[in-house]
Amino acid sequence: MSAASMPAGPGSSAAVPEPGRRIGDVILAVENISLAFGGVQALADISFDVREHEVRAIIGPNGAGKSSLLNVINGVYHPQQGTIMFMGEKRHQMNPHKVASQGVARTFQNIALFKGMSVLDNLMAGRNLLMKTGILQQALYWGATQREELAHRRRVEEIIDFLEIQAIRKTPVGRLPYGLQKRVELGRALAAEPRLLLLDEPMAGMNVEEKQDMCRFVLDLNEEFGTTIVLIEHDMGVVMDISDRVVVLDYGRKIGDGLPDEVRSNQAVIDAYLGVKH
Amino acid sequence: MGAFIEVVLGGLMAGVLYSLVALGFVLIFKASGVFNFAQGAMVLFAALAFARFSEKMPMPVAFLLAMAVMVVLAMLIERLVLRSLVNQDGIILFLATFGITYFIEGLGQLIFGSDIYPIDLGLPKEPKIILEDTFQGGILINIEDLVAAVVAAALVLGLALFFQKTATGRALRAVADDHQAAQSVGIPLNRIWVIVWSVSGFVALVAGIVWGSKLGVQFSLTLVALKAIPVVILGGFTSVPGAIVGGLIIGVGEKVAEVYLGPIIGGGLENWFAYALALVFLMIRPEGLFGERHIDRV
């Protein structure tokens, strides 16, 4: 039911396997996370899990703590309480660089691309962790280094084809329109060949057409490469269509968790979004 | 005509030497947004190390050893200073480099001594006269300066290729562009900073050897760095080619001004011409000749 009803572009409405068939074991488990900035409680006792190959959405009104949660998973923020298990291992004090090397890639709410660099260079930089030759070898640009560059370049070109951004591959990213920058940022995250992909509002500020394109890319990469995706999104239609399970946050608390239809009919969720009479 | 060309050539040679120091500024600014005031002190430190090592061992060994010293220095600066100042404003880091400046100056003279030490690269000191047939009296040219120019050109070409073509170069540019994004793709900031400071230590070493062989290694080498500041203003803080072109313009400009304007408005022009030129540039083109122009979307 999920993706099939989406009014998206070509290719996306094709046979989507039932969620039960493709989704694997728990890959990320967040347990009892609490995070406070001074007196502000950003997250209170949040627990949820993400299964392999699923599209997991985090929704909630503004200020609900969605980005904070993503930043905890990403290692930018360190929660005061709680644990995070990633691929069966309990995670200790983490920084974004270590999290990245475990196979987690992300995009940002306010695009964080390398604006002065070309699309190609941005994607190549995304593969940074997969490059093995040392700095001295690179300084000489000898043998292994050259072969490595070529192999990575080939893979990056595949991603460029996948995202249909061939025409702008040499353009400095800062010159591209917003919608395309969002797409390039997705490409850079993909270039790292992540086990887990975190998308912070991938469709924010886009027009209908751009949103449909982005939906299609998210679904395609989930199906074709089996990438596990956690995404934050405000557009309810999009969330309900493309995600397998949804977590709902409000004022730093979890108020709902389940299949899109369950969440949609959850009274607490409806109250949070529409307001309650007191 | 011959005399004019001679003045210009002399200016170009001097300019190359400014460029060498300016290059160190640009490298660190590009990769971390920090204006490294300590660049001049690093030139002195590297030159001192090389001069003292070369008294006891063959020159290539001394060079490698001095390079190793600069790498260790880069590691110490990263570990003790930069790491605790991550995410601070540019001005905080700039002031931190003031501290580093005085520390390195003191440490260098403490370890290596504070006399004037010669560096003899074995190049002919005598100027040579070329093109005697074309111009009357020919053109006087200094072989040592010519070698310095070639070395600088090779260095710049190498660095440009390194920045554009290699994975590490790409990572350096990425860090310069956006710290947060760089970390999210798994580029370790700490390692990048050590690399940048090591590379600029390498540039300081080359600059120190070239300047040291001309003037002798002494404390006044740190003042050379002050001449490099107008060079980076002219060329743009983020541009490697800019550092070179800026150096050449300043070198030629001040020599030509001294020789042809000096008699009219009085001597001593060479000392302030560069700064006046930089001031003009700040007013009409603050990003420099090759710097990135910032256009904000409103």
Contacts between the chains, C-beta under 8 A, distances in Angstrom:
chain1	res1	chain2	res2	distance
A	74	B	184	7.0
A	95	B	183	7.3
A	96	B	180	7.9
A	96	B	183	4.1
A	96	B	184	5.3
A	96	B	186	7.9
A	97	B	183	5.3
A	97	B	186	5.5
A	97	B	187	7.0
A	97	B	188	4.9
A	97	B	189	7.5
A	100	B	183	7.5
A	100	B	184	6.3
A	100	B	185	6.2
A	100	B	186	3.3
A	101	B	186	5.3
A	105	B	184	7.4
A	105	B	185	7.2
A	106	B	184	5.5
A	108	B	180	7.5
A	108	B	181	7.2
A	108	B	184	7.5
A	112	B	178	5.4
A	112	B	180	5.4
A	112	B	181	3.8
A	112	B	184	7.1
A	113	B	178	7.1
A	113	B	181	6.4
A	114	B	173	6.9
A	114	B	174	4.9
A	114	B	177	3.9
A	114	B	178	5.8
A	114	B	181	6.4
A	114	B	182	7.7
A	115	B	177	6.1
A	115	B	178	7.3
A	116	B	173	7.3
A	116	B	177	5.4
A	116	B	292	6.4
A	117	B	170	7.7
A	117	B	173	5.9
A	117	B	174	6.9
A	117	B	177	6.3
A	121	B	170	5.9
A	121	B	173	7.4
A	124	B	167	7.5
A	124	B	170	5.9
A	125	B	170	5.3
A	125	B	171	6.6
A	125	B	173	8.0
A	125	B	174	4.5
A	125	B	182	7.7
A	125	B	185	5.9
A	125	B	187	7.3
A	126	B	185	5.0
A	128	B	167	6.8
A	128	B	170	7.6
A	128	B	171	5.7
A	128	B	174	7.7
A	128	B	185	5.5
A	128	B	186	5.6
A	128	B	187	5.3
A	129	B	185	7.4
A	129	B	186	4.0
A	131	B	167	4.6
A	133	B	167	7.2
A	135	B	168	5.0
A	135	B	195	6.4
A	138	B	162	7.6
A	138	B	166	4.0
A	138	B	167	6.0
A	138	B	168	5.2
A	138	B	169	7.7
A	139	B	162	6.1
A	139	B	166	7.1
A	139	B	168	8.0
A	141	B	161	7.6
A	141	B	165	6.5
A	141	B	166	6.5
A	145	B	166	7.1
A	145	B	167	7.8
A	148	B	167	7.7
A	149	B	167	7.1
A	188	B	185	6.5
A	189	B	185	7.9
A	192	B	185	6.3
A	192	B	186	7.0
